[in-house]
C-alpha cells in the first residue's frame, strides 16, 4: 500500500485498489482510491527515462 496525498482528506493516506498504468510518452502512473474516503487518487510514479551522454 502506497501513502499519497488525498485532496479530500487533506492529509497523506494509504491507497487501496492500486493499478499501475502507462500513459502518453511512456509515463507510469499509480491509480487507486483513498483508504478512508474512497476518493480517486492518481500519482505519477516514473517519468520517461532519458539516456545520459555517457551511456552510449
C-alpha positions in Angstrom: 0.0 0.0 0.0 1.4 3.4 -1.0 0.9 6.5 1.0 -0.2 9.5 -1.1 -1.8 12.9 -0.5 -5.6 12.8 -0.6 -7.2 16.1 -1.7 -10.5 15.4 0.0 -9.0 14.4 3.4 -6.1 16.9 3.0 -3.6 14.5 4.6 -1.4 11.6 3.4 -3.4 8.4 3.4 -3.0 4.8 2.2 -4.1 3.9 -1.3 -6.3 0.9 -2.0 -7.2 -0.8 -5.3 -3.9 0.3 -6.8 -3.3 -0.1 -10.5 -0.1 0.8 -12.4 -0.8 2.2 -15.9 1.3 3.7 -18.7 0.0 6.9 -20.2 1.4 9.1 -23.0 5.1 9.2 -23.7 5.8 6.1 -21.5 5.0 7.8 -18.2 3.8 5.5 -15.4 1.1 6.4 -13.0 -0.4 4.8 -10.0 -4.2 5.0 -9.8 -6.3 4.0 -6.8 -8.6 5.1 -4.0 -8.2 6.7 -0.6 -8.4 4.1 2.1 -10.6 6.5 4.2 -12.9 8.5 2.0 -12.6 6.4 -1.3 -11.8 9.4 -3.4 -10.0 8.6 -6.7 -6.2 9.4 -6.5 -3.6 9.5 -9.2 0.2 9.7 -8.7 2.9 9.9 -11.3 5.4 7.2 -10.4 8.1 7.4 -13.0 9.0 9.9 -15.8 10.3 8.8 -19.2 13.8 7.5 -18.9 16.4 9.7 -20.6 19.8 8.3 -21.8 22.8 10.2 -20.5 25.6 11.0 -22.9 27.9 8.7 -21.0 25.8 5.6 -21.6 26.5 5.3 -25.4 
